[in-house]
């Protein structure tokens, strides 16, 4: 294990010209404390499983620390389809980039660190509610092996921040492979700073995708890789019922990681057109539209790369999005259904399963979990209890069981494999709200317990209490379909 002071900072982005950022320090809130710490994320930096005593003073700049070079990035973005020419880090700072002993480089980004020149009349702050939600979501997504940024810790304060109501202020330390977004390229393209555009593209090539340097056209290889990684990421979202809520181009990462958790949701009952963001009145970012929006965002990125690559190359890369998405989604769904063989008819089997879930308003996560319990053509009791149309379920299960017989794996092995990819515990909005309400009263125990269980979502941890056991059940009616705002 290392201490904070022993981390190896490389700070590659800070070596770029200052047209890419504004340098400034963290502006602390009053009476801050470390309220949550992820041992799993800490391991990526080889930090201890518990927060070191100097965490707060170092992150807030109160104790001298030579490593960080805090800065606010400038970028633009399409927000709900409309272009905003200058956004930037209005409340967060890239503290620096740390290289671990395995050679992996991680951005350290402190969200809620105070106003910057890009705050646009905002206060530069984050609230405890939103920091807790991002902390839980990113660590849960990692446990599902869906590409995501990580959340190392939450710093809370008693200082109030005003949103719809006064709320406790907070900061969140995020880890990411990069904080360069699609919107970075849009900013320099539309401002006609094409030399900076090329410089940024080469930075991404050399620092994020060095393997592409060996390709005949390295930048073409980078763009194609971003298309593929975005497709793989969104396939994971669709396979596990994740709704992003704000799929703006400034919220899409060049690393293909789930980025900037705002009004997200993991679906309770399966509703294909579910909209989790009540600000999204047109349903632009509805669950079933997410693949199409991701492709739209990639087209926006491609437009900004026109000075760098020929149009034919960009079009060829974009044409690969749908087949890459379909293949990655099929892989995920076969795993969730316990299927090893790749059979063309499986596409219809999956589609019919999802239509059955939608028609019955069935809990998305528990339906897959209970499906693993099948030991014959008849649906198990736990699965039947989730459905209204028992006959339709029985017909589908009979087809599914016939398909299972084509597999060579033993039935008990199939069950083990399914239980290892179909979570028992899902991050449901009402559960996050329970942790938030307790934390706002100064009780972090619910948050700690929930985070620990979500990092091991496929089985209850030893010694689980009654509250934890209740989290393995479907959401209560009042906790379903909660819509959230962008306010954080």
C-alpha positions in Angstrom: 0.0 0.0 0.0 1.0 3.6 -0.6 0.3 6.9 1.1 -1.0 9.9 -0.8 2.4 11.4 -0.7 3.9 8.4 -2.4 1.6 8.5 -5.4 3.4 9.0 -8.7 1.9 12.0 -10.5 2.6 12.3 -14.3 0.1 15.2 -15.1 0.2 14.9 -18.8 -2.8 17.1 -19.6 -1.2 19.9 -17.6 1.7 19.9 -20.0 -0.6 21.1 -22.8 -0.9 24.8 -23.5 -3.2 26.8 -21.3 -5.8 27.3 -24.0 -7.0 23.8 -22.9 -7.7 24.7 -19.2 -7.6 27.2 -16.4 -5.3 26.6 -13.4 -6.7 27.2 -9.9 -6.8 25.6 -6.5 -9.6 23.9 -4.6 -11.9 26.2 -2.6 -13.0 24.1 0.4 -16.4 24.1 2.1 -16.7 24.6 5.8 -16.0 21.7 8.3 -15.4 19.0 5.7 -14.9 15.3 6.5 -14.4 12.0 4.7 -17.8 10.4 4.7 -17.3 7.5 2.3 -14.3 5.6 1.0 -14.3 2.9 -1.6 -11.7 0.2 -0.9 -12.2 -1.2 -4.4 -11.4 2.1 -6.0 -8.5 2.8 -3.6 -6.9 -0.4 -4.8 -6.5 1.0 -8.3 -4.1 3.6 -6.8 -2.6 1.2 -4.3 -4.1 3.3 -1.4 -5.2 1.6 1.8 -8.6 0.1 2.3 -9.5 2.9 4.8 -9.0 6.6 4.1 -5.6 7.8 5.3 -5.7 10.4 8.0 -4.3 13.2 5.7 -6.9 12.6 3.0 -8.9 15.7 3.7 -6.0 18.1 4.2 -4.2 17.0 1.0 -7.2 16.9 -1.3 -8.3 20.4 -0.1 -4.8 21.8 -0.5 -4.4 22.6 3.2 -1.3 20.5 3.5 1.6 21.0 1.0 1.5 18.3 -1.7 3.8 18.6 -4.7 2.0 16.1 -6.9 -1.3 17.8 -8.0 -1.6 20.6 -10.5 -5.3 21.4 -10.3 -7.0 22.8 -13.4 -10.5 23.3 -14.9 -10.8 21.9 -18.4 -12.6 23.9 -21.2 -15.0 22.1 -23.5 -18.3 22.5 -25.3 -21.2 20.1 -26.0 -24.6 19.3 -27.5 -27.1 19.4 -24.6 -30.4 17.8 -25.5 -29.5 18.2 -29.1 -28.7 21.9 -28.9 -25.1 23.1 -29.2 -23.6 25.1 -26.3 -20.3 26.6 -27.4 -18.5 26.9 -24.1 -19.1 24.7 -21.1 -16.0 23.5 -19.2 -15.5 22.3 -15.7 -17.8 24.6 -13.8 -17.5 22.9 -10.5 -14.8 20.3 -10.8 -11.0 20.3 -11.0 -8.6 17.8 -12.5 -6.2 17.5 -9.6 -3.7 15.5 -11.6 -2.9 12.1 -13.2 -1.5 9.2 -11.1 0.4 6.2 -12.5 0.3 3.0 -10.4 2.9 0.3 -10.3 1.1 -1.6 -13.2 1.6 1.4 -15.5 -2.1 2.4 -15.4 -2.8 6.1 -15.3 -5.8 7.5 -13.5 -7.2 11.0 -13.5 -8.0 12.4 -10.1 -10.9 14.8 -10.4 -12.6 16.6 -7.5 -16.2 17.4 -8.2 -17.7 20.3 -6.3 -14.3 22.0 -5.8 -15.6 25.6 -6.2 -16.4 28.1 -8.9 -14.3 28.4 -12.0 -14.3 30.6 -15.1 -16.6 28.1 -16.6 -19.3 28.1 -13.9 -21.7 30.3 -15.9 -23.2 32.0 -12.8 -23.2 28.7 -10.9 -21.8 28.3 -7.4 -19.3 25.6 -8.4 -20.6 23.2 -5.8 -22.1 19.8 -5.6 -24.5 18.5 -3.0 -24.2 15.4 -0.8 -27.2 13.8 -2.5 -25.6 13.8 -6.0 -22.2 12.8 -4.7 -23.6 9.8 -2.9 -25.6 8.8 -6.0 -22.5 8.9 -8.2 -20.4 7.1 -5.6 -22.9 4.2 -5.5 -23.6 4.0 -9.2 -20.0 4.0 -10.4 -18.9 1.4 -7.9 -22.0 -0.8 -8.7 -21.4 -0.5 -12.5 -17.8 -1.6 -12.0 -19.1 -4.7 -10.2 -21.2 -5.5 -13.3 -18.1 -5.1 -15.5 -19.7 -2.2 -17.4 -17.0 0.4 -18.4 -17.3 3.3 -15.9 -15.4 6.0 -14.1 -14.9 5.2 -10.4 -15.6 7.0 -7.2 -12.9 6.9 -4.5 -14.5 9.0 -1.8 -17.1 11.5 -0.7 -16.2 14.5 1.3 -19.2 16.0 3.2 -19.8 19.4 4.8 -22.4 21.1 6.9 -22.3 24.1 4.7 -25.5 24.5 2.8 -25.7 24.6 -1.0 -29.0 25.9 -2.6 -30.7 23.9 -5.3 -34.5 23.3 -5.1 -33.9 23.6 -1.3 -30.9 24.1 0.9 -28.8 20.9 1.0 -25.5 19.8 2.5 -22.6 20.6 0.2 -20.1 17.9 -0.7 -17.3 16.9 -3.0 -16.6 13.6 -4.8 -13.2 12.3 -5.9 -13.6 10.6 -9.2 -11.1 8.3 -11.0 -11.1 8.0 -14.7 -8.9 6.9 -17.6 -9.5 10.3 -19.0 -11.7 13.3 -18.5 -11.5 14.3 -22.2 -15.0 14.3 -23.6 -16.5 14.4 -27.1 -17.3 18.1 -26.2 -13.5 18.9 -26.0 -13.2 18.3 -29.7 -16.4 20.1 -30.5 -15.1 23.2 -28.7 -11.9 23.5 -30.8 -13.7 22.5 -34.0 -16.4 25.1 -33.8 -14.1 27.8 -32.5 -11.9 27.0 -35.6 -8.8 26.3 -33.5 -7.9 23.4 -35.7 -4.3 23.3 -34.5 -5.5 22.8 -31.0 -7.9 20.1 -32.3 -5.0 18.2 -33.9 -2.9 18.6 -30.7 -5.7 17.2 -28.6 -6.3 14.3 -31.0 -2.6 13.4 -30.9 -2.7 13.6 -27.1 -5.5 11.1 -27.0 -3.6 8.9 -29.4 -0.3 8.9 -27.5 -1.7 8.9 -23.9 -4.9 6.9 -24.2 -4.5 4.7 -27.2 -0.7 4.2 -27.8 -1.4 0.8 -29.4 -2.9 2.7 -32.3 0.5 4.2 -33.1 1.3 0.9 -34.8 -1.6 1.2 -37.2 -1.2 2.6 -40.8 -3.5 5.5 -39.9 -3.2 6.0 -36.1 -5.9 8.7 -35.8 -8.3 6.6 -37.9 -7.6 3.7 -35.5 -8.3 5.9 -32.5 -11.7 7.1 -33.9 -12.7 3.5 -34.7 -11.7 2.4 -31.2 -13.8 5.1 -29.6 -16.8 4.0 -31.7 -16.3 0.4 -30.6 -15.8 1.2 -26.9 -18.9 3.4 -26.9 -20.9 0.5 -28.5 -19.6 -1.9 -25.8 -20.5 0.5 -23.0 -24.0 1.1 -24.3 -24.6 -2.6 -24.8 -23.8 -3.0 -21.1 -26.4 -0.3 -20.2 -29.1 -2.0 -22.3 -28.3 -5.5 -21.0 -28.7 -4.4 -17.3 -31.4 -1.8 -17.6 -29.3 1.3 -16.9 -30.8 4.7 -17.9 -28.2 7.4 -18.1 -30.6 10.4 -18.2 -28.3 13.0 -19.7 -26.6 11.7 -22.7 -25.1 15.0 -23.8 -21.9 15.0 -25.8 -20.1 16.6 -22.9 -21.0 13.6 -20.9 -19.4 11.1 -23.3 -15.9 10.1 -22.6 -13.1 9.4 -25.2 -12.3 6.3 -23.1 -15.7 4.8 -23.6 -16.5 4.9 -19.9 -19.9 5.7 -18.3 -19.4 9.3 -17.3 -21.1 12.0 -15.3 -23.8 10.3 -13.3 -26.7 12.6 -12.9 -30.4 11.7 -12.9 -29.7 8.0 -13.8 -31.7 5.0 -12.8 -31.5 1.2 -13.0 -35.0 0.1 -14.1 -37.3 -1.6 -11.6 -40.1 -3.0 -13.8 -39.1 -3.3 -17.4 -40.4 -0.3 -19.3 -38.6 0.1 -22.6 -39.5 3.8 -23.0 -38.7 4.7 -19.4 -37.4 8.3 -18.9 -35.6 8.8 -15.6 -34.9 12.5 -16.0 -38.0 14.6 -15.4 -36.2 17.5 -17.2 -36.3 15.4 -20.4 -39.8 16.3 -21.4 -39.5 15.0 -24.9 -38.1 11.6 -23.9 -34.9 12.2 -25.9 -32.9 10.0 -23.6 -35.5 7.3 -22.9 -34.0 3.9 -22.3 -34.9 2.4 -25.7 -33.4 5.4 -27.4 -30.0 5.2 -25.8 -28.2 3.3 -28.6 -29.5 5.7 -31.2 -28.4 8.7 -29.1 -25.0 7.2 -28.6 -24.6 7.0 -32.4 -25.9 10.6 -32.7 -23.2 11.7 -30.3 -20.6 9.8 -32.3 -21.7 11.6 -35.4 -21.2 14.9 -33.6 -17.7 13.7 -32.6 -17.1 12.7 -36.3 -18.1 16.2 -37.4 -15.5 17.7 -35.1 -12.9 15.3 -36.5 -13.4 16.3 -40.1 -10.2 18.4 -40.2 -8.3 15.3 -39.0 -9.7 12.4 -41.1 -11.3 11.9 -44.5 -15.0 11.7 -44.6 -14.9 8.2 -45.9 -12.9 7.0 -42.9 -15.2 8.6 -40.5 -18.3 7.1 -42.2 -16.6 3.6 -42.2 -16.0 3.8 -38.5 -19.5 5.0 -37.7 -20.9 2.1 -39.8 -19.3 -0.3 -37.4 -21.3 1.0 -34.4 -24.4 -1.0 -34.9 -22.8 -4.3 -35.5 -20.4 -3.8 -32.6 -23.3 -2.9 -30.3 -25.4 -5.8 -31.5 -22.5 -8.3 -31.0 -21.7 -6.9 -27.5 -25.3 -6.9 -26.5 -25.8 -10.5 -27.7 -22.8 -11.6 -25.7 -24.2 -10.0 -22.6 -27.6 -11.4 -23.0 -26.4 -14.9 -23.7 -24.4 -14.7 -20.5 -27.5 -13.6 -18.6 -29.5 -16.4 -20.1 -26.8 -19.0 -19.5 -26.2 -19.7 -23.2 -22.8 -20.6 -24.5 -23.5 -21.4 -28.1 -24.1 -18.6 -30.6 -27.4 -19.5 -32.4 -29.2 -17.2 -34.7 -32.6 -18.0 -33.2 -31.4 -16.6 -29.9 -32.1 -13.1 -31.1 -35.9 -13.9 -31.2 -35.7 -15.7 -27.9 -34.3 -12.6 -26.2 -36.7 -10.3 -27.9 -39.7 -12.4 -26.8 -38.3 -12.5 -23.3 -38.1 -8.7 -23.1 -41.6 -8.3 -24.6 -42.9 -10.7 -22.0 -41.3 -8.6 -19.2 -42.7 -5.4 -20.6 -46.2 -6.8 -21.1 -46.3 -8.0 -17.5 -44.5 -5.1 -15.9 -42.0 -7.5 -14.5 -39.0 -6.6 -12.3 -36.1 -6.6 -14.8 -33.3 -7.7 -12.4 -35.2 -10.3 -10.4 -36.6 -12.0 -13.6 -33.1 -12.8 -14.8 -32.1 -13.9 -11.3 -35.0 -16.3 -10.8 -34.6 -17.7 -14.3 -31.3 -19.2 -13.2 -33.3 -21.4 -10.8 -35.0 -23.4 -13.6 -34.5 -27.2 -13.4 -37.0 -28.2 -16.0 -39.4 -26.7 -18.6 -41.7 -25.3 -16.0 -40.9 -21.9 -14.6 -39.8 -21.9 -10.9 -42.3 -20.5 -8.3 -40.1 -17.4 -7.6 -40.3 -16.6 -11.3 -44.0 -17.2 -11.7 -44.7 -14.9 -8.8 -43.3 -12.0 -10.9 -45.8 -12.5 -13.8 -49.5 -11.9 -14.4 -49.7 -13.9 -17.6 -48.7 -17.3 -16.4 -49.5 -19.1 -19.7 -47.3 -16.8 -21.7 -44.5 -17.3 -19.2 -44.9 -21.1 -19.4 -44.8 -21.0 -23.2 -41.6 -19.0 -23.3 -39.9 -21.1 -20.6 -40.7 -24.2 -22.6 -38.9 -22.8 -25.6 -36.1 -21.6 -23.4 -35.7 -25.1 -21.9 -35.5 -26.7 -25.3 -32.8 -24.2 -26.2 -30.9 -25.0 -23.0 -30.8 -28.7 -24.1 -28.6 -27.7 -27.0 -25.8 -26.6 -24.6 -23.2 -29.1 -23.5 -22.6 -27.6 -20.0 -24.1 -29.4 -17.1 -27.2 -27.8 -15.6 -25.6 -27.0 -12.3 -22.8 -25.2 -14.1 -25.3 -23.2 -16.1 -26.9 -22.1 -12.9 -23.6 -21.1 -11.3 -22.7 -19.1 -14.4 -26.0 -17.3 -14.5 -25.9 -16.5 -10.8 -22.5 -15.0 -11.3 -23.7 -12.4 -13.9 -27.3 -11.8 -12.7 -27.3 -9.6 -9.6 -29.4 -10.4 -6.6 -28.8 -6.8 -5.4 -29.5 -3.9 -7.8 -29.0 -0.2 -7.1 -32.6 1.0 -6.9 -33.4 4.7 -6.5 -35.3 4.2 -3.2 -32.2 2.5 -1.7 -30.0 5.4 -2.7 -32.5 7.7 -1.2 -32.4 5.8 2.1 -28.6 6.2 2.2 -28.9 9.9 1.3 -31.5 10.7 4.0 -29.5 9.0 6.7 -26.3 10.7 5.5 -28.0 14.1 5.6 -28.7 13.4 9.3 -25.0 12.6 9.8 -25.4 8.7 9.7 -23.1 7.2 7.1 -23.7 3.6 8.1 -26.4 3.0 5.6 -24.3 4.3 2.8 -21.3 2.2 3.8 -23.4 -0.9 4.1 -25.1 -0.3 0.7 -21.8 0.4 -1.1 -20.2 -2.8 0.3 -23.2 -4.9 -0.8 -23.4 -3.4 -4.3 -19.7 -4.1 -4.8 -20.7 -7.8 -4.3 -24.1 -7.8 -5.9 -24.4 -11.5 -6.7 -24.8 -12.8 -3.2 -25.6 -11.4 0.3 -22.5 -10.6 2.3 -21.9 -12.7 5.5 -23.8 -11.2 8.4 -26.3 -9.3 6.3 -28.9 -7.6 8.4 -32.7 -7.2 7.7 -32.3 -4.0 5.8 -29.7 -5.5 3.5 -31.9 -8.6 3.0 -34.8 -6.3 2.1 -32.6 -4.8 -0.7 -32.7 -8.1 -2.5 -36.4 -7.7 -3.1 -38.3 -5.7 -5.7 -38.8 -2.0 -5.0 -41.9 -1.1 -3.1 -44.6 0.6 -5.3 -43.7 4.0 -3.9 -40.1 3.5 -4.9 -40.6 2.5 -8.5 -40.2 4.7 -11.5 -38.8 7.7 -9.6 -37.8 10.6 -12.0 -35.0 12.8 -11.0 -33.7 16.2 -12.1 -30.4 17.4 -13.4 -30.0 19.6 -10.3 -26.9 18.6 -8.2 
